[in-house]
């Protein structure tokens, strides 16, 4: 089951995804989030780098994400500096955060600094089937830069859908290896 809804208006893009996958919670969390230590760059061609800037406490980190250009270069490379937190209970993991003000990072590549007003991934073990996980994700992001809403509305749904399909293929290989 997959439910994907993209809302885009003004300069902000809001995305909500709900899906249930036959994969263990930890595999889902470690491969889809954009937190330091995530395996997302292994499968997501749009993510160039995720790097820790600072541990704030044992559950909270300051980090940055560099992306590659998206949609065949229609959307240029972006940089996000976010604070993220992970909360764990017996049957659920929540990973959430937002962008923060931070001085420009020294890099040889040029990035547009985007802003995530809020993002969240909630992973819940399915009590009816071992190894099945429900994922709920919400993103409210301003990509910044000059991107016409018509480009955002036509490009991002395709990019997000293709990323999910690629991710599902990746976790299926991981489960079977």
TIGUKE-186183 format. One line per 5 residues: their letters; for each residue x, y, z of N, C-alpha, C, O, CB. Coordinates in steps of 0.02 Angstrom, whole numbers, plus 50000, padded with zeros to 5 digits. Each point is the difference from the previous one (the first is absolute). Glycine has a CB too. Example, Ala and Ser with C-alpha at 12.3 -4.5 7.8 and 13.67 -1.06 7.14 Angstrom:
residues 2
as = 50660/49716/50390/49955/50059/50000/50045/50060/50000/50052/49999/50033/49853/49942/50029  50077/50112/49902/50042/50059/50003/49961/50055/50037/50025/50055/50008/50034/49913/49884
end
This chain:
residues 177
xxxxx = 50042/49942/50000/49958/50058/50000/50045/50062/50000/50047/50004/50040/49860/49934/50021  50079/50109/49895/50039/50061/49996/49952/50058/49989/49958/49998/49956/50142/49940/49999  49908/50113/50086/49960/50061/49992/50049/50058/49997/50039/50010/50047/49861/49940/50015  50100/50087/49884/50045/50056/49991/49959/50060/49983/49960/49999/49953/50134/49926/50008  49914/50129/50076/49965/50062/49985/50049/50057/50004/50035/50009/50051/49856/49945/49994
xxxxx = 50113/50086/49903/50044/50057/49996/49957/50062/49996/49957/50006/49957/50135/49928/49986  49921/50114/50102/49967/50064/49998/50054/50052/49985/50052/50000/50033/49856/49964/50049  50081/50078/49870/50050/50051/49985/49964/50066/49987/49955/50004/49958/50124/49909/49993  49941/50137/50085/49973/50067/49988/50051/50050/50024/50044/49985/50041/49837/49975/49970  50113/50100/49963/50049/50053/50014/50069/49971/49989/50015/49973/49947/49908/50084/50137
xxxxx = 50121/49949/49966/50067/49975/49993/50011/49936/50040/50055/49972/50000/49984/50144/49981  49910/49861/50054/50006/49942/50043/49970/49938/49967/49950/50004/49965/50046/50072/50136  50036/49868/49911/49975/49936/49976/49985/49957/50061/50044/49991/50043/50021/50017/49847  49876/49965/50114/49981/49956/50054/49985/49932/49972/49965/49993/49950/49990/50103/50118  50073/49854/49964/49993/49931/49976/49979/49956/50058/50025/50007/50056/50063/50012/49855
xxxxx = 49866/49936/50076/49980/49951/50049/50000/49932/49967/49970/49991/49947/49960/50093/50117  50104/49868/49966/50004/49932/49974/49982/49952/50056/50024/50006/50056/50066/50027/49859  49867/49919/50069/49985/49945/50046/50006/49936/49960/49970/49992/49947/49952/50080/50125  50117/49881/49954/50006/49935/49967/50016/49946/50051/50026/50013/50054/50013/50044/49841  49944/49882/50087/50016/49942/50040/50043/49954/49957/49983/49985/49943/49909/50024/50125
xxxxx = 50165/49970/49960/50047/49959/49962/50016/49936/50040/50000/50000/50061/50048/50103/49883  49966/49844/50020/50022/49938/50031/50075/50003/50009/50038/49969/49963/49866/49966/49985  50116/50103/50103/50071/50007/50017/50004/50020/50074/49956/50034/50025/50076/50000/49856  50021/49944/50153/50007/50017/50071/50007/50075/50011/50027/50036/49958/50026/49853/50060  49923/50134/50038/50001/50071/50018/50070/50030/49994/50009/50053/49970/49894/49927/50107
xxxxx = 50147/49987/49950/50069/50028/50000/50027/50007/49929/50034/50049/49985/49986/49899/50127  49965/50005/49844/50022/50006/49930/49966/50061/49967/50033/50037/49964/49984/49837/50029  49919/50135/50020/49965/50058/49972/50030/50065/50025/50016/50044/49961/49879/49888/50031  50114/50073/50074/50027/50061/50029/50071/50015/49975/50016/50058/49985/49913/49922/50116  50112/49970/49895/50070/50012/49983/50011/50015/49926/50054/50022/49980/49977/49903/50113
xxxxx = 49918/50064/49866/50009/50011/49928/49960/50057/49971/50014/50023/49945/50008/49858/50048  49928/50144/50043/49958/50053/49970/50010/50069/50032/49988/50051/49967/49929/49861/50007  50104/50091/50088/50009/50066/50031/50061/50035/49971/50043/49969/49969/49902/49990/50136  50059/50106/49906/50057/50041/49978/50044/50019/50060/50032/50053/49999/49901/49991/49904  50069/49915/50148/50041/50013/50059/50070/49973/49989/50010/49955/49959/49888/50040/50115
xxxxx = 50151/50032/49963/50069/49972/49995/49999/49926/50015/49966/49977/50046/50082/50134/49988  49991/49851/49928/50002/49928/50008/49949/49964/49956/50001/49939/49995/50039/50078/50121  49916/50020/49853/49949/49970/49956/50034/49970/49939/50051/50024/49976/49863/50059/50064  50057/49863/49936/50025/49968/49939/49966/50028/49937/50009/49972/49946/50013/49924/50121  49942/50157/49941/49963/50028/49942/50045/50017/49940/49979/49988/49944/49940/50057/50138
xxxxx = 50141/49983/49927/50041/50013/49941/50017/49937/49960/50021/50006/49942/50025/50091/50119  49947/49844/49968/50014/49938/49964/49950/49987/49944/50017/49968/49950/50032/49986/50154  49890/50071/49903/49949/49986/49950/49970/50062/49968/49972/49996/49945/50003/49901/50117  50030/50161/49970/49967/50061/49976/50049/50044/49962/50042/50033/50030/49877/49962/50067  50075/50005/49837/50047/50038/49958/49993/50076/50010/50044/50037/49979/49952/49870/49939
xxxxx = 49950/50115/50114/49991/50072/50012/50037/50024/50062/50009/50061/50009/49880/49930/49936  50132/49963/50098/50035/50019/50062/50075/49991/49989/50024/49945/49988/49877/50021/50084  50136/50089/49933/50073/49997/49992/50034/49982/50065/50046/49959/50001/49946/50126/49907  49987/49947/50148/50036/49991/50063/49957/50018/50059/49960/50047/49997/50148/49977/49944  49899/49938/50112/49969/50015/50065/50058/50000/50050/50035/49950/50006/49850/49998/49964
xxxxx = 50124/50107/50066/50058/50003/50044/49983/50032/50066/49965/50051/50004/50109/49956/49896  49950/49962/50153/49991/50025/50068/50041/50063/50010/50059/50002/49983/49919/49882/50059  49991/50168/49986/50036/50060/50021/50015/49995/50075/50056/50015/50022/49889/50054/49887  50004/49911/50130/50009/49998/50073/49946/49957/50032/49942/50003/49982/50109/50111/50015  49971/49844/50053/49952/49966/50043/49977/50049/50052/50041/50030/50035/50014/49856/49946
xxxxx = 49880/50124/50025/49974/50046/50051/49988/49962/50065/50018/50024/50054/49928/50048/49857  50023/49870/50084/49995/49953/50056/49993/49930/49970/50010/49992/49940/49935/50095/50138  50039/49863/49963/49999/49931/49975/49943/49986/49951/50000/49947/49968/50053/50020/50138  49900/50079/49887/49944/49990/49953/49996/50054/49946/49961/49994/49953/49979/49951/50140  50101/50108/49913/49993/50058/49957/50066/50018/49967/50052/50000/50032/49856/50042/50041
xxxxx = 50088/49973/49861/50061/50016/49963/49988/50061/49955/49943/50015/49980/50091/49864/50022  50020/50156/49983/50001/50053/49951/50039/49972/49940/50055/49974/50009/49939/50121/50078  49977/49910/49853/50031/49969/49942/49982/50038/49937/49956/50043/50000/50041/49845/50057  50039/50096/49889/49980/50029/49936/49990/49945/49948/50028/49945/50005/50035/50160/50023  49897/49913/49922/49986/49956/49943/50016/50040/49937/49976/50056/49992/49934/49879/50071
xxxxx = 50130/50037/49894/50012/50028/49933/49965/49955/49950/50007/49939/50003/50105/50112/50032  49851/49980/49920/49966/49961/49948/50035/50011/49933/50038/50048/49991/49853/49961/50071  50096/49947/49892/50020/50009/49931/49944/50038/49965/49945/50005/50027/50125/49889/49972  49942/50133/49942/49946/50030/49962/49945/49947/49989/50014/49941/49992/50066/50140/49951  49857/49941/50057/49943/49955/49996/49961/50013/49935/50000/50056/49974/49992/49940/50153
xxxxx = 49975/49952/49849/49958/50008/49940/50040/50019/49939/49983/50046/49963/49924/49987/50111  50148/49930/49916/50045/50012/49943/50027/50071/50000/50009/50031/49948/49927/49885/49986  50077/50110/50127/50030/50066/50006/49950/50057/50002/50021/50058/50005/50075/49896/49938  49839/50031/50053/49950/50053/50004/50004/50036/50067/49992/50061/50004/49933/49874/49918  50087/50027/50131/50009/50028/50067/50073/49991/50019/50024/49943/50003/49855/50032/50031
xxxxx = 50156/50080/49978/50072/49997/50014/50014/49969/50069/49954/49991/50040/50064/50110/49887  50045/49884/50086/50020/49969/50063/49981/50044/50060/50003/50062/49996/50092/49881/49944  49885/50025/50113/49978/50035/50061/50042/49978/50059/50031/49947/50001/49853/50062/49954  50116/50035/50096/50033/49986/50064/49949/50015/50054/49968/50053/50000/50149/49975/49955  49877/49926/50093/49956/50009/50057/50041/49990/50063/50038/49951/50004/49860/50011/49931
xxxxx = 50096/50082/50114/50031/49990/50066/49942/49992/50049/49961/50046/50011/50145/50022/49960  49890/49872/50057/49943/49982/50042/50021/49976/50069/50056/49975/50009/49881/49997/49888  50018/50035/50150/50006/49967/50064/49950/49943/49998/49942/50010/49982/50097/50096/50082  49982/49834/49955/49957/49942/49998/50001/49963/50066/50050/49999/50036/49969/49991/49842  49926/49979/50139/49994/49963/50063/49967/49933/49986/49956/49993/49958/50035/50115/50108
xxxxx = 50031/49841/49971/49973/49933/49995/49971/49979/50067/50035/50002/50051/50048/49968/49858  49854/50010/50092/49966/49975/50060/49981/49928/49987/49971/49984/49948/49985/50132/50083  50060/49839/50017/49988/49929/49991/49957/49974/50057/50012/50013/50058/50099/49974/49882  49836/49974/50041/49961/49963/50048/50003/49926/49979/50034/49984/49951/49888/50116/50074  50042/49857/50009/50004/49929/49986/49980/49982/49928/50032/49958/49969/49945/50022/50151
xxxxx = 49971/50052/49855/49974/49982/49934/50002/50056/49949/49971/49994/49946/49957/49926/50112  50106/50135/49959/49998/50058/49956/50065/50040/50005/50030/50005/50054/49845/49999/49957  50145/50024/49933/50056/50047/49997/49976/50062/49964/49972/49995/49946/50116/49911/50055  49923/50152/50029/49984/50063/49968/50064/50039/49989/50041/50007/50046/49844/49995/50007  50125/50023/49886/50058/50040/49983/49972/50065/49972/49962/50000/49951/50114/49898/50025
xxxxx = 49942/50159/50054/49971/50063/49979/50049/50057/50008/50049/49994/50037/49838/49963/49994  50099/50098/49936/50044/50058/50005/49978/50058/49957/49945/50001/49972/50147/49921/50054  49954/50126/49968/49989/50059/49959/50066/50033/49985/50051/49985/50031/49835/50032/50020  50114/50028/49900/50060/50038/49984/50013/50053/50052/49954/50024/50034/50027/49955/49844  50083/50040/50128/50020/50052/50047/50048/50048/49965/50030/49983/49949/49956/49938/50150
xxxxx = 50018/50140/49928/50049/50047/49973/50070/49974/50016/50014/49979/50056/49906/50119/49958  50123/49905/49937/50069/49976/50008/50043/50036/49948/49977/50011/49944/49984/49875/50101  50100/50132/49973/50043/50032/49951/50010/49955/49939/49995/49939/50005/50063/50124/50087  49957/49967/49850/50012/49959/49940/50057/49950/50013/50048/50015/50034/49913/50080/49893  50031/49846/50044/50051/49948/50006/50052/50009/49946/49984/50020/49944/49932/49901/50106
xxxxx = 50146/50065/49966/50053/50004/49951/49995/49939/49955/50006/49943/50022/50069/50122/50057  49915/49947/49857/49994/49946/49952/50023/50023/49932/49996/50060/49984/49909/49891/50080  50120/50003/49896/50023/50019/49934/49942/50004/49950/50008/50029/49946/50102/49916/50079  49833/50027/49992/49941/50002/49957/49953/50057/50021/50000/50021/50058/50010/49855/49922  49951/50148/49973/49952/50053/50014/49932/49969/50016/49975/49957/49963/50088/50123/49961
xxxxx = 49907/49942/50131/49935/49975/50021/49954/50059/50015/50023/50053/50020/50029/49842/50026  49884/50094/49944/49949/50047/50023/49978/49975/50069/49982/49941/50006/49979/50090/49874  50039/50012/50170/49980/49979/50068/49925/49996/50005/49965/50051/49996/50138/50002/50052  49871/49887/49959/49929/49989/50009/49981/50004/50073/50043/50003/50044/49955/49926/49853  49938/50069/50117/49976/50004/50068/49943/49950/50011/49949/50003/49966/50084/50119/50040
xxxxx = 49977/49834/50042/49948/49953/50020/49965/50027/50061/50028/50002/50055/50036/49900/49897  49873/50121/50040/49963/50025/50057/49987/49944/50050/50002/50011/50061/49943/50076/49866  50044/49853/50047/49988/49942/50043/50004/49937/49957/49979/50000/49942/49948/50067/50136  50101/49879/49950/49998/49934/49970/49994/49948/50055/50024/50010/50056/50045/50030/49845  49899/49904/50082/49989/49947/50049/49991/49934/49964/49968/49996/49948/49979/50086/50132
xxxxx = 50083/49866/49949/49988/49931/49978/49980/49961/50063/50035/50002/50051/50049/50004/49851  49859/49959/50095/49980/49957/50056/49997/49929/49973/49964/49986/49952/49970/50108/50106  50103/49861/49974/50004/49930/49981/49966/49959/50055/50019/50005/50058/50089/50013/49875  49842/49943/50049/49963/49961/50049/49999/49927/49979/49983/49983/49943/49945/50117/50086  50091/49856/50018/49997/49928/49987/49927/49979/49993/49958/50021/50040/50150/49959/50024
xxxxx = 49877/49980/49886/49933/49974/49990/49990/49942/50049/50036/49950/49996/49962/50085/49881  49955/49971/50170/49990/49947/50049/49971/49936/49971/50001/49948/50033/49984/50141/50052  49989/49914/49853/49968/49941/49971/50047/49958/49958/49985/49943/49984/49910/50120/50015  50164/49966/49983/50047/49962/49958/50072/50019/50017/50019/50058/49994/49894/49934/49914  50125/49959/50112/50071/50010/50016/50037/50027/49939/49991/49974/49944/50004/49933/50141
xxxxx = 50046/50145/49925/50040/50026/49945/49964/50048/49954/50028/50019/49948/50034/49877/50058  49878/50124/50011/49963/50050/49961/50001/50066/50037/49992/50002/50061/49933/49908/49888  50084/50145/50014/50006/50066/50030/49955/50050/49964/49998/50003/49939/50120/49971/50095  49847/50066/50006/49961/50056/49973/50044/50062/50006/50029/50014/50052/49858/49933/49980  50117/50091/49913/50040/50061/49999/49954/50058/49984/49961/49998/49952/50143/49939/50011
xxxxx = 49901/50115/50078/49964/50063/49988/50052/50055/49997/50039/50009/50047/49854/49949/50011  50107/50080/49888/50049/50054/49991/49965/50064/49981/49952/50000/49962/50135/49917/50004  49938/50138/50062/49974/50066/49985/50061/50045/49988/50049/49997/50037/49844/49986/50032  50102/50060/49880/50053/50047/49985/49969/50067/49981/49953/50002/49959/50124/49905/50003  49948/50146/50067/49981/50068/49980/50065/50036/49985/50038/50018/50045/49855/49984/50027
xxxxx = 50121/50008/49863/50065/50024/49979/49994/50058/49952/49956/50002/49957/50090/49883/50059  49999/50162/49991/50007/50055/49952/50068/49989/49967/50052/50008/50031/49875/50075/50037  50072/49899/49868/50061/49984/49964/50043/50062/49988/50059/49994/49983/49881/49911/49963  50032/50154/50061/50033/50064/49987/50021/50004/49927/49989/49953/49961/50052/50052/50158  49990/50049/49863/50019/50009/49930/49938/50016/49959/49945/50002/50026/50152/49919/49988
xxxxx = 49913/50089/49923/49945/50016/49955/49976/49938/49965/50032/49977/49952/50012/50140/50033  49900/49855/50037/49972/49941/49969/49925/50014/49989/49963/50006/50049/50123/49915/50005  49892/50084/49884/49928/50012/49988/49958/49944/50030/50020/49942/49999/50008/50120/49896  49914/49955/50131/49957/49950/50031/49979/49946/49950/49989/49943/50019/49969/50143/50061  50036/49932/49856/49982/49949/49950/50054/49947/49995/49985/49941/49990/49951/50145/49946
xxxxx = 50128/49933/50071/50055/49952/49999/49997/49956/50063/50007/49939/49996/50065/50141/49937  49917/49952/50125/49995/49963/50062/49943/49950/49997/50008/49942/50020/50039/50156/50044  49896/49924/49910/49940/49957/50000/50006/49942/49951/49969/49948/50011/49965/50151/50020  50106/49908/49916/50008/49945/49953/50061/49957/50014/49999/49940/49986/49944/50130/49929  50110/49959/50112/50062/49964/50010/50002/49961/50065/50017/49941/50000/50040/50146/49933
xxxxx = 49925/49945/50123/50008/49968/50065/49958/49936/50010/50025/49953/50029/50000/50159/50014  49912/49885/49935/49964/49937/50008/50034/49942/49965/50002/49944/50026/49892/50121/49983  50134/49947/49932/50036/49948/49963/50063/49981/50037/50015/49940/50008/49938/50102/49883  50085/50007/50133/50062/49988/50037/49986/49959/50063/50034/49951/50013/50015/50156/49942  49900/49913/50084/49984/49964/50062/49976/49929/49985/50020/49953/50034/49951/50156/50021
xxxxx = 49987/49883/49895/49975/49934/49982/50057/49954/49977/50004/49942/50021/49886/50109/49947  50154/49975/49989/50057/49960/49977/50046/49981/50058/50026/49945/50003/49967/50111/49885  50017/49991/50158/50042/49986/50058/49970/49944/50042/50036/49955/50022/50004/50164/49979  49895/49882/50010/49968/49947/50040/50005/49932/49965/50013/49950/50033/49909/50135/50014  50069/49914/49888/50006/49937/49963/50072/49973/50005/50011/49941/50010/49898/50097/49910
xxxxx = 50140/50007/50073/50070/49980/50006/50014/49974/50070/50034/49950/50009/50000/50135/49905  49940/49950/50137/50011/49979/50070/49969/49932/50013/50031/49957/50032/49969/50163/50003  49939/49868/49940/49968/49935/50010/50041/49944/49969/50007/49946/50029/49881/50110/49972  50140/49957/49940/50045/49950/49969/50062/49988/50042/50022/49943/50007/49936/50092/49881  50070/50019/50140/50060/49995/50042/49987/49958/50062/50038/49956/50017/50001/50155/49940
xxxxx = 49905/49904/50078/49988/49962/50062/49982/49928/49985/50015/49956/50041/49946/50149/50015  50008/49881/49888/49986/49930/49982/50065/49962/49989/50006/49942/50022/49885/50092/49925  50158/49997/50020/50066/49968/49993/50034/49990/50067/50030/49947/50013/49982/50105/49874  49983/49997/50157/50031/49995/50067/49968/49945/50041/50035/49964/50036/49991/50158/49959  49908/49872/50001/49965/49947/50038/50022/49931/49977/50004/49953/50040/49898/50124/49976
xx = 50111/49916/49919/50015/49935/49972/50075/49984/49997/50020/49947/49976/49876/50065/49958  50145/50034/50090/50072/49987/49998/50026/49970/50063/50060/49986/50006/49952/50106/49916
end
